[in-house]
Each structure stands twice: as C-alpha cells, then as structure tokens.
Amino acid sequence: MVAARADNLNKPERPLLLPDSGQTRSWSRPRLGVLKINSDGAFSSMTGAGGWGYVIRDDQGAVKKAGAGSEPFLQHAFHAELLGCLEGLKMAAQLGMAHVVVETDAQMVMGAIEGEDYRLSSMGGIITEIKHLKAMEFSSCIFSYCPRICNKLAHEFASLGCKLHGGVQTTWDVVPQSFEDLVPSELAVTGE
C-alpha cells in the first residue's frame, strides 16, 4: 500500500457504494487538482494477441486524453493489463501531470505494483518501468482497484485496441463520437 502523506492528494480513494444490497458502483471523480487514469487490457488466448486502452479525466470527469493500442504478441491477459497501465502513465507524464490516480480492474496489477512478487517474472521489466514512472514523474501517484463496471470506457478502448492492426497505437484529445455515450453514464459524485 502507498504510504499516506499529510496532503489530501495522497489519500487513497474509496469507491462509492450505493445503500442497496446490490452494492452497485460507478466511476467516481478524483479530488480537485488530481487526474484519474483508468486503464484496461484485452487478450485472446486463441491468437495470443490483444489490446489495451486508457482514459485520463479531470476532477469534473472531462476527458483530457485517451488512447488504445494493439499488441500482436502477448503472454496473457495480465500482460495486456500492464501495458494499458504503462501507456496511460506514459501519456500522463508526457503531458506534465503532477497528481494522478490510476484505476484498474485487474487486482493482479495492483499486487504487482505494490509488491515485489513479480520482480523476476517475465513481466518484471514492464512492472519496473511502471514503478519508475510512478516514482520519478509524479508528485503523487496512487494506484487503486475498481470493478469493471467503473472502468467501462477504458474497457471499450482496450476492445478497440484489439481491432487495430498489430502494434498500432492511437490517441485522442477528446472521446471519439462512438464512445461519447459512455462518458456521462460513468460520472458520479466526487469520491470521499
């Protein structure tokens, strides 16, 4: 777990739960001055190919940048998930963002970033690069888990990445028109 610091930017976000027994969740806005990166990956065990996607939004839920890419040679779904996270962080660093929250629906990614269990695995290089970006490029960078229902837009971008030709990447400054309906449907009140 990330060590808590004195300022509010480094407090982990808690997902919003509705009072009903279904515990339905929705995407929550980050705190003022923080940008949220949602990332996802997709993988086909039949072909060994897949894709990744990310979306970066501000504290009002407005999309600042989004991206998707295809990967013709993946080892497993975890590989695709890590690439989505890595590419989202690279873009945030390139844009000079100082305070970010990275959300993923892959608990293995959380464990890999927070611990050392995967250091010598085949994914160790990607994990080390993510940790390096986290430490060197941001004033605060918190990783948190969110269920897939809170990660719909990143999931759709990862699915789109699967449809791109091998190795192709694309980015957008605004959400493509075919995905616009997902943005307002994910918005919720600011997280506590």
Wavefront OBJ file of the C-alpha trace (Angstrom):
o trace
v 0.000 0.000 0.000
v 1.196 3.537 -0.716
v 2.327 5.345 2.426
v -0.095 8.120 3.332
v 1.268 11.663 3.328
v -0.017 14.804 5.001
v -1.783 16.285 1.995
v -5.165 15.126 0.733
v -3.816 14.313 -2.734
v -2.212 11.146 -1.440
v -5.163 9.649 0.423
v -6.460 6.553 -1.371
v -9.881 6.978 -2.845
v -12.721 4.864 -1.538
v -15.218 3.568 -4.085
v -18.738 4.848 -3.679
v -21.212 2.158 -2.693
v -24.916 2.594 -3.027
v -27.029 1.742 0.009
v -28.901 -1.121 -1.668
v -27.840 -4.725 -1.200
v -26.558 -4.943 -4.795
v -23.601 -2.667 -3.952
v -23.590 -1.225 -7.486
v -20.663 1.103 -8.119
v -19.941 3.778 -10.691
v -16.904 5.748 -11.808
v -16.051 8.455 -9.273
v -14.348 11.760 -9.897
v -10.890 12.334 -8.444
v -10.212 15.094 -5.928
v -9.689 18.674 -7.098
v -6.364 19.025 -8.911
v -5.963 15.280 -9.463
v -6.321 13.481 -12.776
v -7.595 9.916 -12.962
v -6.207 7.364 -15.384
v -8.427 4.355 -15.995
v -6.705 1.550 -17.884
v -7.636 -1.875 -19.165
v -6.336 -4.700 -21.307
v -7.876 -7.391 -23.500
v -6.390 -10.723 -24.554
v -7.332 -13.617 -26.839
v -5.906 -16.946 -25.700
v -6.717 -18.327 -29.162
v -4.422 -15.912 -31.036
v -2.103 -14.582 -28.318
v -2.985 -11.063 -29.465
v -4.882 -8.342 -27.673
v -5.168 -4.680 -26.955
v -5.015 -2.055 -24.263
v -6.724 1.227 -23.557
v -6.712 4.134 -21.152
v -8.629 7.322 -20.497
v -7.409 10.310 -18.476
v -10.066 12.541 -16.877
v -10.043 15.582 -14.633
v -11.947 16.263 -11.417
v -15.045 17.210 -13.430
v -14.983 13.993 -15.436
v -13.848 15.722 -18.636
v -11.607 13.600 -20.847
v -8.114 15.076 -21.212
v -6.594 12.263 -23.279
v -7.438 8.712 -24.287
v -5.570 6.007 -26.124
v -5.749 2.477 -27.447
v -3.322 0.071 -28.999
v -2.962 -3.439 -30.303
v -0.329 -5.993 -29.370
v 0.131 -8.996 -31.659
v 2.239 -10.993 -29.172
v 1.022 -11.146 -25.582
v 1.755 -13.798 -22.991
v -1.554 -13.497 -21.113
v -4.276 -11.058 -20.029
v -2.043 -9.708 -17.225
v 0.438 -8.598 -19.917
v -2.292 -6.599 -21.692
v -3.473 -5.043 -18.405
v 0.057 -3.909 -17.550
v 0.536 -2.356 -20.997
v -2.679 -0.331 -20.623
v -1.470 0.960 -17.284
v 2.012 1.729 -18.615
v 0.741 3.596 -21.680
v -1.669 5.683 -19.586
v 1.137 6.641 -17.209
v 3.485 7.490 -20.090
v 0.881 9.833 -21.562
v 0.207 11.494 -18.198
v 3.956 12.048 -17.725
v 4.303 13.401 -21.274
v 1.518 15.893 -20.559
v 3.264 17.040 -17.363
v 0.546 15.890 -14.993
v 1.730 16.034 -11.356
v -1.022 14.318 -9.349
v -2.680 11.169 -10.689
v -4.775 8.250 -9.545
v -4.504 5.111 -11.654
v -7.519 2.806 -11.578
v -7.510 -0.723 -12.940
v -9.985 -3.569 -12.782
v -7.112 -6.085 -12.547
v -6.195 -6.896 -8.955
v -3.002 -8.601 -10.160
v -1.762 -5.234 -11.451
v -2.315 -3.732 -8.014
v -0.367 -6.551 -6.369
v 2.467 -6.269 -8.873
v 2.857 -2.513 -8.411
v 2.585 -2.595 -4.630
v 4.814 -5.622 -4.014
v 7.906 -7.425 -5.234
v 6.378 -10.816 -6.130
v 6.634 -10.261 -9.902
v 10.107 -8.698 -9.933
v 11.727 -11.731 -11.565
v 8.754 -12.742 -13.714
v 8.523 -12.300 -17.461
v 6.542 -9.107 -16.724
v 9.239 -7.738 -14.387
v 10.547 -5.209 -16.934
v 7.121 -3.645 -17.545
v 6.380 -3.568 -13.811
v 9.744 -1.933 -13.094
v 9.041 0.699 -15.767
v 5.633 1.454 -14.201
v 7.219 1.762 -10.751
v 9.923 4.035 -12.152
v 7.360 6.317 -13.809
v 5.349 6.395 -10.579
v 8.383 7.413 -8.520
v 10.096 9.809 -10.915
v 7.428 11.568 -12.974
v 4.665 12.442 -10.497
v 4.380 14.379 -7.235
v 1.714 11.866 -6.223
v 0.640 8.687 -7.988
v -1.835 6.349 -6.321
v -2.974 3.014 -7.718
v -6.413 1.697 -6.857
v -8.651 -1.161 -7.851
v -12.084 -0.597 -9.363
v -14.596 -3.163 -10.602
v -15.135 -3.395 -14.358
v -18.452 -1.536 -14.090
v -16.427 1.526 -13.024
v -13.968 1.039 -15.879
v -16.304 0.818 -18.893
v -14.659 3.457 -21.061
v -11.129 2.055 -20.645
v -12.559 -1.421 -21.311
v -14.103 -0.217 -24.584
v -10.806 1.373 -25.639
v -8.987 -1.922 -24.900
v -11.580 -3.721 -27.043
v -10.978 -1.196 -29.802
v -7.231 -1.801 -29.445
v -7.841 -5.473 -30.270
v -9.362 -4.428 -33.595
v -6.404 -2.278 -34.659
v -3.689 -3.796 -36.845
v -0.777 -5.406 -34.971
v 1.251 -2.919 -32.981
v -0.778 0.176 -33.937
v -1.450 2.822 -31.283
v -3.787 5.781 -31.398
v -4.623 8.656 -29.052
v -7.419 11.208 -28.816
v -7.732 14.610 -27.160
v -11.487 14.070 -26.940
v -13.561 10.915 -26.806
v -14.429 9.587 -30.264
v -18.075 10.166 -31.096
v -18.922 6.450 -30.961
v -17.897 6.401 -27.254
v -19.475 9.698 -26.129
v -22.477 7.988 -24.520
v -20.211 6.164 -22.048
v -18.700 9.338 -20.538
v -21.816 10.773 -18.830
v -23.038 7.306 -17.854
v -19.887 6.774 -15.789
v -19.941 10.100 -13.927
v -20.739 10.062 -10.227
v -20.323 12.448 -7.324
v -16.827 13.253 -6.106
v -15.243 10.450 -4.075
v -14.565 10.888 -0.360
l 1 2 3 4 5 6 7 8 9 10 11 12 13 14 15 16 17 18 19 20 21 22 23 24 25 26 27 28 29 30 31 32 33 34 35 36 37 38 39 40 41 42 43 44 45 46 47 48 49 50 51 52 53 54 55 56 57 58 59 60 61 62 63 64 65 66 67 68 69 70 71 72 73 74 75 76 77 78 79 80 81 82 83 84 85 86 87 88 89 90 91 92 93 94 95 96 97 98 99 100 101 102 103 104 105 106 107 108 109 110 111 112 113 114 115 116 117 118 119 120 121 122 123 124 125 126 127 128 129 130 131 132 133 134 135 136 137 138 139 140 141 142 143 144 145 146 147 148 149 150 151 152 153 154 155 156 157 158 159 160 161 162 163 164 165 166 167 168 169 170 171 172 173 174 175 176 177 178 179 180 181 182 183 184 185 186 187 188 189 190 191 192
